[in-house]
Amino acid sequence: MVKSLKIVVTGASGFIAKNLRKYLSENSVELISISRNDFKNFKCETKIISNNYEQKDILKTIKNADALIHLVGIGKQSVNIDYDLINTDLTKRIVNLSKKS
């Protein structure tokens, strides 16, 4: 019996992630998709809404995943969102989650 892939996708509501998730879903890949915004589920997908990717909320769900595809990012600074917080600090947090899972 062949084990199916289990892939975590961060930034799931973004343009690239949405298209990647659709493709993976159509190919029966088990998905765990994480975003700070709500999004439409595809088949074989677990949805997680999280603003801060807190370890206690996510670690149990992503445990034993085969891969994590990190697509969180912001290309410009704004009054409400800090560029370094999103592109550096959040990425470090996700890398640490991956190591622990």
C-alpha positions as CSV (number, residue, x, y, z in Angstrom):
1,M,0.0,0.0,0.0
2,V,1.3,3.4,-1.0
3,K,1.2,6.1,1.7
4,S,-0.5,9.3,0.5
5,L,1.3,12.6,0.9
6,K,0.4,15.0,3.7
7,I,1.4,18.6,2.9
8,V,1.0,21.8,5.0
9,V,0.5,25.0,3.1
10,T,0.8,28.4,4.9
11,G,-0.7,31.5,3.4
12,A,-3.5,29.4,2.1
13,S,-5.8,32.2,1.1
14,G,-3.2,33.8,-1.2
15,F,-3.3,33.6,-5.0
16,I,-0.4,31.2,-5.4
17,A,-1.4,29.0,-2.5
18,K,-5.0,28.8,-3.7
19,N,-3.9,27.5,-7.1
20,L,-1.3,25.1,-5.5
21,R,-3.9,23.7,-3.1
22,K,-6.4,23.2,-5.9
23,Y,-3.8,21.3,-7.9
24,L,-2.7,19.1,-5.0
25,S,-6.3,18.4,-4.0
26,E,-7.1,17.3,-7.6
27,N,-4.2,14.9,-7.2
28,S,-5.6,13.5,-3.9
29,V,-2.8,15.0,-1.7
30,E,-3.9,15.4,1.9
31,L,-3.7,19.1,2.8
32,I,-3.4,21.1,6.0
33,S,-3.9,24.7,4.9
34,I,-3.3,27.6,7.2
35,S,-4.2,31.2,6.8
36,R,-5.1,34.3,8.8
37,N,-8.1,34.8,6.5
38,D,-11.0,32.4,5.9
39,F,-10.9,30.5,2.6
40,K,-12.8,27.8,0.7
41,N,-11.9,24.2,1.4
42,F,-10.9,21.7,-1.3
43,K,-11.3,18.0,-0.9
44,C,-8.9,16.2,1.4
45,E,-8.1,19.5,3.2
46,T,-8.0,20.5,6.8
47,K,-8.4,24.3,7.3
48,I,-6.7,26.2,10.1
49,I,-7.4,29.9,10.7
50,S,-4.6,31.5,12.7
51,N,-3.3,35.0,13.0
52,N,0.0,34.2,14.8
53,Y,0.7,30.5,14.1
54,E,0.9,29.7,17.8
55,Q,2.6,26.4,18.4
56,K,0.0,25.0,20.8
57,D,-2.8,25.5,18.2
58,I,-1.1,24.0,15.2
59,L,1.6,21.5,16.2
60,K,-0.8,18.6,16.9
61,T,-2.5,19.1,13.5
62,I,0.7,19.3,11.4
63,K,2.5,16.5,13.1
64,N,4.0,13.9,10.8
65,A,3.4,16.0,7.6
66,D,5.7,15.1,4.7
67,A,6.3,18.7,3.7
68,L,5.5,22.3,4.5
69,I,5.2,24.9,1.8
70,H,5.5,28.4,3.2
71,L,3.7,31.0,1.1
72,V,3.1,33.7,3.7
73,G,4.5,37.1,2.8
74,I,3.8,40.7,2.2
75,G,5.4,42.8,-0.4
76,K,4.9,46.2,1.1
77,Q,4.7,47.8,4.5
78,S,1.5,49.3,5.7
79,V,0.2,51.1,8.8
80,N,-1.5,47.9,10.0
81,I,1.1,45.3,9.2
82,D,4.9,45.3,9.9
83,Y,7.0,43.9,7.1
84,D,9.6,42.3,9.4
85,L,6.9,40.8,11.6
86,I,5.3,39.0,8.6
87,N,8.4,38.2,6.5
88,T,10.9,37.4,9.2
89,D,9.4,36.7,12.6
90,L,6.5,34.7,11.3
91,T,8.8,32.7,9.0
92,K,11.0,31.8,12.0
93,R,8.0,30.7,14.0
94,I,6.9,28.4,11.1
95,V,10.3,26.9,10.7
96,N,10.4,26.1,14.4
97,L,6.9,24.5,14.1
98,S,8.2,22.3,11.2
99,K,11.2,21.2,13.2
100,K,9.0,20.2,16.1
101,S,6.4,18.4,14.0
